[in-house]
Every structure is written in structure tokens, then in C-alpha cells.
């Protein structure tokens, strides 16, 4: 009887921890995919980092929805590369363990037109 009283809460907490880390893994996957897609969109010829940020926001909302408490997107263009960083806080199932923050950065080369035979 006393073993059951001790084991059941431990099993439940262990299950919640496994689910929490599975949610964090899924959130990281969504964040990574949206960062890479946003970087590719921002690097297209005639596009801008603003369009990449908007796409990342949209993809995170569609893919993670209520899984993230909050998220932020930043983009930077340096020379011939565009980078987009997406960061979010995963909803916590166990309030005593704090929140898990996931982050990912996607980069893509800026598309430019180079005439045939010309120097890039």
C-alpha cells in the first residue's frame, strides 16, 4: 500500500517530464523550420528581411500555436547573407521546473543577378 502511494506520483511526474521534453522537441523543430524558410524568403531577389520576419511569425503561429507562450523573430542582412533567428518559450506542464526556451537561426545567401560571363 505505501509503495503505491510513493510510486504513482513518481510515475506521473516522470510521464509529465517526458511529455514536456517531447513538446520542447516539437517546438524546436517548428522554430528551426520557420527560421530556415524565413531566411530563404528574405534572401529572394526583390525581397526584404521584413517579409522574412512576417513569414516566420506566420509559420510559428500555424505550427506551434498555443504550444509557445511567446516567441520573437529577428532578422539581419550582412553582405551576401540573410539570417533569421526565431526564439520561443515552451508552455510548462510542471510549473516548478520553469520554462524551456527554444531557439534556431536560419541563413541563406542573398539572390543576385549575374550576367553570363560576368564576375560575381
Secondary structure as GFF3:
##gff-version 3
##sequence-region A 1 120
A	DSSP	alpha_helix	2	43	.	.	.	ID=ss1
A	DSSP	alpha_helix	49	63	.	.	.	ID=ss2
A	DSSP	three_ten_helix	65	67	.	.	.	ID=ss3
A	DSSP	beta_strand	68	78	.	.	.	ID=ss4
A	DSSP	beta_strand	81	90	.	.	.	ID=ss5
A	DSSP	three_ten_helix	95	97	.	.	.	ID=ss6
A	DSSP	beta_strand	100	109	.	.	.	ID=ss7
###
